[in-house]
Structure formats: C-alpha cells, structure tokens
C-alpha cells in the first residue's frame, strides 16, 4: 500500500489528541554532516543546517491577519544528539519572538528530516515532518487554533521524504513529495482538507531518481527538478526540467502550456529545459519563483563534481527564465561549494533580489560562507552586489530561505555553523534591504524577546 492511504487510515483511527507544546529556552539549530572526505574539507557538506534542505519547502510563511511570520526549523536537543521540530513566529507589530514550541523529537540527528510549514485558508498551521528514506516515520500535525503555536494535533503518521505542502487558495493542499523506492521518485497528491488523501501519483522517476524545488503563485504550482544518472546517482545530479499545474494536479504542463504525459522516466523528455549532462556539469537547485506574468524563474548552481574543493569548480550560480517563448539562461556569480544555498525574490516592481552565501566565510570551500545581497534590474542580465550581510570569523552561514509572501522585515531566515567540526548553531533573519541582520535569542530570560542586531 502506498504511504498516503496509510496516512489516511492512521488519521482516521489513531490521531492523537491535542496537547499543549513544551517551550524551549531559546533558539538553537541542529548541526549535521554527511560524506566524510578524509581531507582538509572533512565532509561533503556539513554545518548548521536548521533550515536545510532545499528539496523541501516552505519553512516560513507570512500571515497578514496576525501580522506574524510563522516558521519551522530543525532544533537541537540539549544533548545535541537529536533533532527537535520547532515552531515559532516573529511578531511584526512588537518586533519580538516567543519561546519556540517543541512539536516533536524526530529521534535522529539527520537534518533531512527537518519540517515544512503551510497555512490554510482559515489560518491553521500545518507542519509536515519529513523522513530521510523509509527507516523512520513522517508526520502531519495541525494547530488546534488558527494562527497559534500553543497546541497541535497529530493528523497522521506515515512515510514521505522531501515534502512540499503547497496550499492552493480555495482548493486545499497539493503535496509534492518523494518516495524512496529504487531511488528517489517524485510524487504528488491533492487533498481538500489535509486529512483525506488519494493514492499519490508519480510525477517523475528518471534513472535513479530526482530532486526538486517547487514554487506557487495563486492557482499555479510548479516544480523544477534534475535527475540522478547511474552509476553515481545523486552525486551526478544533472539536467534541468520544469512542469506546472494550474488545475490542482489534474494536468501538468511545460512553460509553453503544452500538456505532458506522466510519469517522466527518460532523461530526454518534454519537460527538459537544459541538457547539462552533455556538458559534463552537475546541477544543484536553489529556488523557483515567478514574475508578475506568472512566468517561472529558476535559481541554481552548476559545478564539475560533487566533492568540496576548488578542483571540481567553478561553482557557478545561474538563472533560467521563461520569457514567453523560450528559456533564457544566464550566469550570475561564483561560489565555492555546491551546498551554498540562497533564495530568489522577484518583487512587485520587477526587481530581482538574491540572498545567498557567495562569500567564502570562515571555512572556505566549506558549506556556506558569508551572506551577500544581490539585485538585478534587468531580469538577470546583470547583477549588483548590494552588500555583504555577515562577516563571521568563526562560522559559515547557509541555507537562506524565503518565506511565502515574505514581509519586508523578515525576508530571509538561515543558520550558522562550523563547516569543519561539530559546533553550536544560531538562527538569523534579515529585512528586505539588508539594513540589519538579527539573531534569534539563544537563551531567553522571558517569554518573549527582541532579537539582537548582529554587528
């Protein structure tokens, strides 16, 4: 039986009653590493990964009625051995944050299990807790009250990876996710209420599988994905594909409106944007956004290899934009690691903005670096380096994530950490213009606290 019917059964027969959530004493992010390299770089990637990974989203949503930005992240338990799924918010009216709520102990230190967040039409918060593969369960929780982090009910216990719970106004949830079976297959399922789910439909499973990033605007939900060719699989991830739906998953189309038959199982298929495999380049997806005409723009990075260090560079940031007739692909800037992750903003006046760790930081050629803000006034043809947001001599910063409907005062959230050795990790956010970077309080002496400005 597939996971989402099991999810439904569990929801109907064994849903937990609501409990008030315990509160943490401050904001402490998880630290994670994978792929020991046995050289000076220590790991394939590592660091403070509370807002990781990009293959699942969103993790923050601005809610206008409450004037709060709600967010979730992977927190550290006191012993630093397990990831706690944390829920909190920034109150824009008061400029404060409460003690973060502890939703659950995921009983693993694997940051792939980090949570995602959605808010429905009535203001209820939905937290989708992922699992890395099939060894651990996944969960869906719903807040007991709208716009509140005080108590949650467990809607379901099942298994999914790399979730993208996109709430479509007036329709419900279109849940894009991954199922581990002979690799990583992309799937989707639509639910009007988050409790009843159909059999998930396969979207793509090319060779050993795919990773995706997603975006939504109004009734449109879209995905950009790559594929994992044999024999290396994910360490050879390459190519660029795009699909979108504006009818709640009934049909999926290319950017030009042509309907595509699913699932996609061959590397050469109608959703292909760019054949990077033929150029010997790997593709690391970062973000997907839309312009005022709901035309997609993809932010990603290419390199020559999956291991850290300059030998497998250049690590080149790029954008690919659908202009109504064709995909326009352009280079952006350079970086020093495949997992330097940032987000793309397309603002009401057409300005593009990127917040990403494009400076090397305290551990060059390690995951992340120092955060930099960039803008483009000509749809990615040229870029201006607006300002460097951090200058940290001890830790790298990475995984700057874009909230849904981002408020100008809380425009990106990320975490820091040593990229060479296990360390403490703090969380940060910045405003739209990068006027200030604020650190969420590590140790709170009151129930609410004003985040400190980092000089």
N, C-alpha and C positions, 0 to 999 in steps of 0.2 A: 504494500500500500504506500502511496506517495505521502510526503510529510504533511501537506496541508489538510487532507482529510483526517489524518491523525490529530492534527491541530484542532479541527472542529470537534472531533469526538472528545478530546480532552477538555475543550472549553465547555461542552455541554454537561459532562459527567463529573469533572473533578476540579472545577475552578475554585481557587482559594477565595476565602472571604477577605474583605478589605482590612488591612492593618495599618496603623499609623507607622510611618517610616522612622527609623532612628536617624539622628543627625550626626554628621561628622564634625570634628573640631576645627576643620579648615579644609582648604583645597590643596590636595597633594595628588599629583598624577602618577601613573604607573610608569615603570621603566621596563623595556623589553629589548631583547636581542635575538637574532637568528642568523645561522650560517657562519660559524667560526671560520676565519680565513687563514689563521696561523701566520699572519704577517702583521705589520705595524698598524693596519686598519682594524684588526681584531674581529670584525663582524661584517657580513654582507650589508646589513643595516641594523641600527640599534639607537637607543636614546630614550628620551621622554616622549612616549607615544600615546599619551592620554587622548589625543584627538585623531589618532590613526584608526583604520586605513582609509585611503581614498576610494576603495572599491565598495564602500558602503556610505550612505548618506540619506537624509541630512542629520546633523548632530545639534543644530541650533535653529530656532525659529523665532522671529519677532512677532508678537501678538499685540495688535493695535488696541483692542478694547482694554487690556490690562496695562498697556504701555510697558510691557516686560519682554525681554529676550530670554526665552527658556532654552536651556542647553543640557546635554548629557555628555559624559566623558568616562574614561576608564580611570578610576581612582586606585590608590594603593592602600592595602590594609596595613595596620600598624606594624606587622612583621615583615612587610614588603615581599610577601610570598604569593599573594593572590590579588586578583583584580576585583574591585568593587564597582558596580554600576551605579553611578552617581547622577542625580537630577537636581538642577538648581535654576536660578534665573537672575538676571540683572534688572533691577527696578530703575527705569529711566527717570522717573519722577523724583526719586530720592538719591539716585546715584549710589545705591547700596546693593549688596548681595546678602542673602541669609546663609546660615549654616547649610551646607549641601545635604540633601537627603540620600541615604543609602538604600537603594532599591533592592539589591541582592549581592551576594558574594558569588562570583562566577566559578570559584574553586579552580582557577587556573591562573598562571601568570602570562598567558598568551594574549597579546593585545589585539589579535584578530577577532577576539570575542567581544570587543567593545560594542556599546549600544548605539542605536539610532533613535530619532525622535520624529514624531508627526503630531500635528494638532488638527482636530476635526472641526466641522462647521459650528459645533456647539462649544468649542473651547476645551474639550477634554484632551489631555495629553496621553499619547500612546508611545510606549517605549518598546522597541524591538531589540531584544538581546541576542546577538549572533553567536554562532559556534563556528570554530575553525574545523571544518570537516564534520564527520559523523560520530566522533568519540564522546561528545558532550551534548547536552540538550540546549535548545534555544527556547526563548520565552517571549510572550507578548503580554505586556501589562497596560492597564488603562487607569488613569487617575479617577478617584472616586468622585471628586468635584471638579468642575471646569476651572481651568487656569490655577490649579493648586498642585503643590508637590507634597502635601501632607500625608496622603494615603493613596495607595494603588491596589487594585485587584488584579490577580493573575488571570488573564483571559485564556491563555493556552501555554502548554509545554510541548515542544515538538523539536524539529531539527531543520535549520536553514543556515546558510552562510552568506556573508556579504549582502545584507539586506538593504533595499532602497524602498522604504514605505512612502510612496508619493500619494498625498491626499488630494484628490481632484474635487474641487468645489461642486457641491450638489450631486456628486456621484458616489464617492466613497474612496476606498483605498485601491490603488493599483500597486501591487507589491512585486517589484522586480528583485530577484534573489538568485543565489547559486545553489545547486545541488551537487555534492561530491558523489560521483558515480562514474568510474573510468575517466577521471579527470574532473574538470570544473564546468558543469553545464549551466547556461543561463536559462532561467525560467521566469514566468510571471503568472500572477493570479489576481483577479479583481474581486473585491468584497464591498458590498454597500455599507456594512456596519462594523467591520473588523472582527466579527465573531463567526460568521459563516463564510466558508471559502470553498470554491470549486476545486476540481483537480487542477494543479498547476500545469501550464502549457509550456513546452520547450520553445525557447527563442533561438538559441544557438549553442552548438557544441562542436567546434571545429578542431579536429585532431585531438590534442589532449585537453582542450577546453579554452576558456576565455575569461578575461577580467573586463569589467565595465565601470564607467561612471555615468551618472544619469542627471537629467535636468527636467524641470517642469515649468510651464508658463500657461496659466489658465487651464484649458482642457487638454493641452498638449503635454505629453510625457515622452521623453526621448532618451535613448541610450547610445553611447559611443563605446565600442569595445575593440579589443585586439584578439589574437589567438596564440595558442601555445603549441608550436610545432615540435614534433618528435626529432631527436630523442631527448633534448634538454627540457622540453615543456615550458614551464613558466619562466625559466631563465633564458629563454629565447623568444620571449613575447614580442610580437611584431604585427605590422599592418594596422590599418585604421578603418573601422566600419561604423556606419550610422543607420539607425532606424528610429521612427517616431510613430506615435499613435495619437489621434485626436478623438477616438470613439471608445475610450476605456478598454483598449486592448483588443477590440473586435478585429481590427485590421492594423497592420504595420506597414509603414511606407518609407521610401527614401526621401531625401530632402526635396527632390523634384516632384513629389506626390505620387510616384509610381508604387503600386502595391507590391509587396514582396512576400512570397510563399515561405512559410516557416515549417520546421526549423532550418537554420543555416548550418550546414555540416562541411562545406568545402571552402578552402581558402579563397578561391576565385568565385565570388558570388555577387549578386546585385547590390548588396549594401556596402561594398568596398569603396572607401574614399581614396586611399593611397596604399600602394604596394611597397611597403618598406622592406619586406623580406628580400625582394630583388636587389635592394641597395645594401643589404647586409647590416641594417640598422634595427635596434630594439626600440620599442615604444613603451613609455611609461605615462599613463593617462593622469591628468591632473583635475580638469574641471570641464563642465559643459554649461553654457549659458546661451541666452537668446537676445537678439536686438529687438528694437521696437516693432519690427515686422514679423517677429517670432521666427527669425532665421537663426539657425544654430551657429555657435562659435565654440571651437574646441581648443583647450589649452593642454599641451602635453610636452614631453621631453623625449629626445632621441639620444641614443648612445651606441657604442660598438660592442658592449659587453655587460654582463650582469654583476661583475665583481667591482669593488671600490678601487679607486686609484686613477691616476691620470692616463695610464696605458690604454684604458678602454673608452676614453673620451674621443671627441668632445661630447660633453653633456649639454645638448643644445635645446633650449626652450623654443617652442614653436606655437603658432596658432593656425587653425584651419577654419575658414569662414565660408558659409554658403551665401553667395551673392545674388541668388535667384536664378542663376544659370549654371554656375559651376562652383567647385570648391577652390578657394583661394588660400594657398598655403604659404606662410611666411615665417622666417626666423625671427626670434625675439631677443634673447640674450643667452649667455653661457652660465653654467653652474658647475659644481664639482662632484655631484653624487646623484645617482638615479632616483633616490628617495627624498630629494629636496622637493618638498611639496608646497604649492601655493594655490590661490584661488583667483578666478577671473570675475570681475564685476563689469557689467555694461549698464551705464547709468542713463537717466532719463534724457539727458542732453546728447547722448551718443558717445560720451567719453568712456573709453575702456580703462580699467584700473586692475593692476595685479599686485597682490601682496604675497611675497614668496622669499625664502631664504637663499637669495642669489649671491650673497657674500659668504666666503669660506667659513668664518666663525672661529670659535676656539679650537675646534678639531677639524682642520682642513681635510678634505676628502672623506669626511665622516657624514653621517646622515644629518641634514640640515646645515645651519650656519647662522648668519645674522639676517634678520628680516629687512627687506627693502620694498619700498612702494614705487611702482612704475605706472605711467599713464600713456595712453595713445589717443590722439585726437583725429586720427585718420585710419581707423579700423585695422590697426596693427601694421601699417606700412612703416611707421617709425615710432619710437618709444622715447619717453623722457624719464630719466631716473630722478624721481621727485625727492626722495630722502631715504636714508638708512634709519630704520626704526629701532634697532638694537645694536649694542656694541658690547657683547658679553665675553669676558675673558676666561670664563670657566666652563660654560655650557653652550651647546648648539641649540638653536630654536628651529622647530619644523612643524609641518602639518598645519599651516594656517588654513582654517576652514571658514567658508562663507555661510552666514545664517540665511535662511529663507526670509525674503522681504527685509533684508538687513537694515536696521536702524543706523543712522549716521554715527551715533555714539558708541555702537557695539558692532563694528564692521567685520572683524575677523577675530577668531579665537585660536590659540595654539598653546603648545607646551615646550619646555626646555629639558635638556638632559645632557649628560656627558656621552659623547658618541663612542668612547673607547672603553669605559668601565661603568658598572652599575652606580647610579647616583640618585640623589633626590631629584624631584621634578616639580616645577611650579607651572601654573597656568596663567596666561596673559590674554588681554584683548586690546584692540586699538580702535580709534574712531576713523571716520571716512578719510580725513585729511592727514592722518598720522600725527595729529597735534600732540598726542600723548600716548604712551604705552602704559597700561595699568596691570599690575599683578594681583591676581585673586589672593586673598589672605590665606597664608599657610596655617596660622594659628589664630583662632578667633577668641576674643575675651567677652564678646557679646553676641546676641542672637543675630544681629545684622552688623555689617561692617562696610566701610568705604574702601574700595580697592586702592592700593597705594600707587602713585605715579612712579614709574621707573625712570631714573635719570639716565 
